[in-house]
Amino acid sequence: MIPIPEILLHLRRRFVEGDAFEGSSVPGLLKAAAWAGRRVMGSPSLYRLAGSMGRTLQAPFRRGDWLPSLPSP
């Protein structure tokens, strides 16, 4: 019986955090974005704030009720 899920989790952790032989293979900007996303998704008040900021920041790109650079729903 080979514990495949445990092996995959170990390899993923080694890839992200690095080990004694090789450093992390994930760029720092991606780590920072994942950390920020985890914080925002974990806090209802931050989530609401990010939603309202998103609506405000997309206003210059909106044409009516549509963002033309996105695919249709």
N, C-alpha and C positions, 0 to 999 in steps of 0.2 A: 504494500500500500504506500504509494508516493503521495505526500501531502501537497498537491499541486497548488491549492489556494494560498497556503502559507508560503510556499516558495515564490509565487508571483508577488505577494505582498512584500516579502523581503527584497526581491529584486527591484520593485518599484521604489521602495524606501532608499535603497542604495543608489539608484539612479538620481533621485531628487536630492538627497542629502550628501551623497558622496561617501567615501570610505577611506581607509588608510592608503589605498593604492591610487585612487583617482578622485578628483573633486566632483562637485555637483555638475550634472550635465544640463541643468535647467537654468536659463538666463535669470539674472536678478530681477529684471523688470517683470517677468512672468510670475516669479515668486511674490513680488510686491502686489501685483494685481490680484493674485489668488488670495493673499492675506486680506486685502481690502474688501474683496467680494465676500469672503467668509464673515468679516465683521459686519458688513452692511446687511447681509442675509440673516444674520443672527440677531439683529436688533430691529424690532418693529418701527421704532421712531427713526432710525437711520434709513430704513427701507423706504418709509414714506417721504423722507427728505430727499433721497436720491430719485424717487419717482417724480416729485415735483420739479427738481432740478433738471431732470431729463426732458420733461415737457417744455420747460423754459428754454433750455439750450437747443432744442430741435426746432423752435419756432422760426428762425431765419431760413430753414431748409424746407419748410412745409409749404405746399401749394394747396390751399383749401384745407381739406381734412386728410391730405395725402402726402407722403414723402416719396417723391418721384424716383429717387435712386434705389428704393427698396422694391422687392418683388410684391406682386399683389397678394392679398390674403387668400 
